[in-house]
Amino acid sequence: MLIDCLRGNPAAIGFLTSLAQREAVTPHLLVAAELLAGARDKREQSAIESFLAAFTIVAPNESDGQAALNLYRQFHLSHGVDWPDC
């Protein structure tokens, strides 16, 4: 969803705005890293950093790791989900 917001997708922006009105949106550190990994140049990196500055980024904990592992077990073989997406 955050990638779609960065790309200017109106539906994603509307969803994120609606969500932010109801609760704090706190992207995970690994999500932030994945967004930055997609930058093709300094301009894109700067735009991503500006976008991320609007959020409080949360660090992974043991619970996050276990949840990701469970998602990987469930969907890796059946849906081809990669580890970073979990």
Backbone hydrogen bonds, N-H to C=O, Kabsch-Sander energy under -0.5 kcal/mol:
donor,donor_aa,acceptor,acceptor_aa,energy
5,C,1,M,-2.0
6,L,2,L,-2.4
7,R,3,I,-1.6
8,G,5,C,-1.7
9,N,4,D,-2.7
13,I,9,N,-2.5
14,G,10,P,-2.6
15,F,11,A,-2.3
16,L,12,A,-2.7
17,T,13,I,-2.5
18,S,14,G,-2.5
19,L,15,F,-2.7
20,A,16,L,-2.6
21,Q,17,T,-1.2
22,R,18,S,-0.7
22,R,19,L,-1.1
23,E,19,L,-2.2
26,T,24,A,-0.7
29,L,58,V,-2.7
31,V,28,H,-0.6
32,A,28,H,-2.2
33,A,29,L,-2.3
34,E,30,L,-2.1
35,L,31,V,-2.4
36,L,32,A,-2.3
37,A,33,A,-2.2
38,G,34,E,-0.9
38,G,35,L,-0.8
39,A,36,L,-1.5
45,Q,41,D,-2.4
46,S,42,K,-2.6
47,A,43,R,-2.1
48,I,44,E,-2.5
49,E,45,Q,-2.6
50,S,46,S,-2.3
51,F,47,A,-2.2
52,L,48,I,-2.9
53,A,49,E,-1.5
54,A,51,F,-1.3
55,F,52,L,-2.0
56,T,25,V,-0.6
57,I,55,F,-0.7
58,V,27,P,-2.6
65,G,61,N,-2.2
66,Q,62,E,-2.4
67,A,63,S,-2.4
68,A,64,D,-2.7
69,L,65,G,-2.4
70,N,66,Q,-2.3
71,L,67,A,-2.3
72,Y,68,A,-2.5
73,R,69,L,-2.5
74,Q,70,N,-2.1
75,F,71,L,-2.6
76,H,72,Y,-2.3
79,H,75,F,-1.9
80,G,76,H,-1.2
81,V,75,F,-1.6
85,D,82,D,-1.0
86,C,82,D,-0.7
86,C,83,W,-1.6
